[in-house]
Amino acid sequence: MKKVFSVIAVLAAFASFPCFGSIGDAVESVEKSLKDSLLELAELRKEVAEKKAPLSKELNRLNLEVNDLRQAFEKASRTRDTKGLDLSSLENNIKLTM
């Protein structure tokens, strides 16, 4: 609201110049601009609200997928580490028997 009053005050200050027309025209222009901006804001808010739920579901799905992949990676890492230890143990046993 302060912005609107500031704009109106500036327009009123320059209203005496012929290039600006009457103050009524200036106020009308500012009010139309405000109305158009409020309509655009309402449309954008509606659009965001419509997209919010599907995006939230997609985010949850992707988080679950990340968790599943992380668990699979950790399991594969543990398996690799275990096989590496088993191989080292086998190599040591072979060296001891020779």
Residue, then its C-alpha position, 0 to 999 in steps of 0.5 A: m500500500k505504501k508503494v501505491f501512495s508513493v506512486i500517487a504522490v509522485l504523480a501528483a507532484f508532476a501533475s502540473f506538467p502537461c505531458f502527464g495529463s490530469i491527476g485523475d488519469a494518473v490515479e486511474s492508470v496506477e489503479k489499473s496497474l495495481k488491479d492487473s498486478l493483483l490478478e497476475l499474482a492470484e493466477l501465479r499463486k493458483e499455478v504454484a498451488e496446483k504444481k505443489a502437490p505433484l512436485s512434492k510426490e515426485l520429491n518423496r519418490l526420488n528420496l525413496e529411490v535415493n535411499d534404496l540406491r544408497q542401501a544397495f551401494e552400501k551392501a555392494s561395498r560390504t560384499r566387496d570388502t568381505k570378498g577382498l578380506d577373504l581373498s587376502s586370507l586365502e593368499n596368506n594361507i597359501k603363503l603359509t603352506m608353501 
